[in-house]
Structures are given as structure tokens and as C-alpha cells.
Amino acid sequence: MPKRDLQEPEDALSALKRDIVDGVLAPGEPLRLMTLSKRYGIGYTPLREALPRLEEAGLAVLSPNRGYRVASVSVAELEDLEQARAVVETALLKDSIAHGDLDWESAIVACHHQLSRASTSLRRGSSTAFTVWMDAHDAFHQSLLSAGRSGWLRSFQRQISEQLRRHHQALLFLPDDDTGNPVEHDAATMALLEEALSISNHTRLMDAVLARDAELAASLLREHVQFTLAVYQSVAKQSVGDGPARA
């Protein structure tokens, strides 16, 4: 990876957070100063300041005699996160529907268009295409919630979204212990995943939101969250059982 001029703590934090959330730095991977400095072209001081902040965000853990590591992922934590997501996002969505203006509606339509394009590329099945889709997916959901007035709820939602993204990435592309390649999921799991990622579900949600039907939109959002949880439970069951995906 080319070195970047990232000497400020905020730069270091941003670079590390992005790679943890996207699975470039895998759950359980050591976060050693020397390795990170060479990888990102960042000095030791900004890294030392960034690592405790990653721990505060739940993205890294500090263990005695082992130093910092990327936080593990687990099915139990995934379930907790999805339930928290349903509560927080439903509240924000209803408030957005009540107070969103024309610019808010326009942003939703634009983000849906980007998600539709990313969904087409997703059929190629690469981890890069999935990352692009996740960016578009997160942007679409953020647009739905962006007119919500609670700063605390928006802050909680962003943190939950980051944690969910790295859980999904880790579970979906978990390496096979024998080959080192991503685990090949069975046909039933892939069919569920395709349904969860489909643009049609997001279109129905968008239509309900733009129609200002708060109850239908909230119901569709909760349904979307629960179905997504079921899909990744299936992925995790096939890949790693009920324990942590990575230590």
C-alpha cells in the first residue's frame, strides 16, 4: 500500500477506522506501531493517540502483554447490534418523515440511484464490489435518517452502523482455514443474501418514506433489519458456528 502523509491523530484515526470497518484489518489482527507506521506512513505519536480512541469506539481492544488488536466479532454481538439498530433507526426515520424537506427527499432519490447502480455491480461477487455496495447502502440509509433532529441518536446510529459493517464484512469474507480463500457459502445462504441485498427491498422502503407513511416505513425498516440479521446468522452458522468469528 502506498504511504500517505498522515501525521495528525485525526488522520491516523480515520485511516485505521476505515480499514477496520472494511475488514482490511481483520478481527483479532495485532495493531503494532511499527507495522502500522510502515503500512500508512504515519509517525508513532499520532498512532499512539489514535489507538486508545479506537478502543473507546469498540473497534480495538488492549490486552496485557499483547498490546492492541482489532476487536473480535461474534454472532451474539451481531444480534445485539441489529436489535439496537432497529430501535435507533426507527426513531430517527419517523422523525425524519415528520420533518424532512424537499432537499431531504431529493437526497434519498439520489442515494437510491447510486445504490441501484452498486447493486448491479455486486453481481460480480468480489469483495471490492461489496465494499462499493456497502458505501452506497450506508449512504442511502443515512439519507433516510438525516432529517432526524436528535444528535445523540444520530451519533449512536453511526457507531452501530460501523460495527455492523465490520461484522458483515468479517462474516461474509471469513477465510477458509484450509485454503485461506473466503469461505464458499451454500446455495441457500447465497439466495438469502441476494434477497437481503436486493434493490427492490430498498425501493419499497424509499417509496413508503417519500409517501410520508411513517408506520409502513417503520415496519419495512424493522422487517429489513430482522431479515438481514437472519441472513448473517445463516452465514455465521455455516462459517464459524456460535463463537467469535476471529479471536
Secondary structure, DSSP 8 states (H G I E B T S, - for coil): -------SHHHHHHHHHHHHHTTSS-TT-B--HHHHHHHHT--HHHHHHHHHHHHHTTSEEEETTTEEEE---BHHHHHHHHHHHHHHHHHHHHHHHHH--HHHHHHHHHHHHHHHHHHHHHTT--HHHHHHHHHHHHHHHHHHHTT---HHHHHHHHHHHHHHHHHHHHHHT-B-TTTSSB----HHHHHHHHHHH-HHHHHHHHHHHHTT-HHHHHHHHHHHHHHHHHHHHHHHHHHTTTSBS--
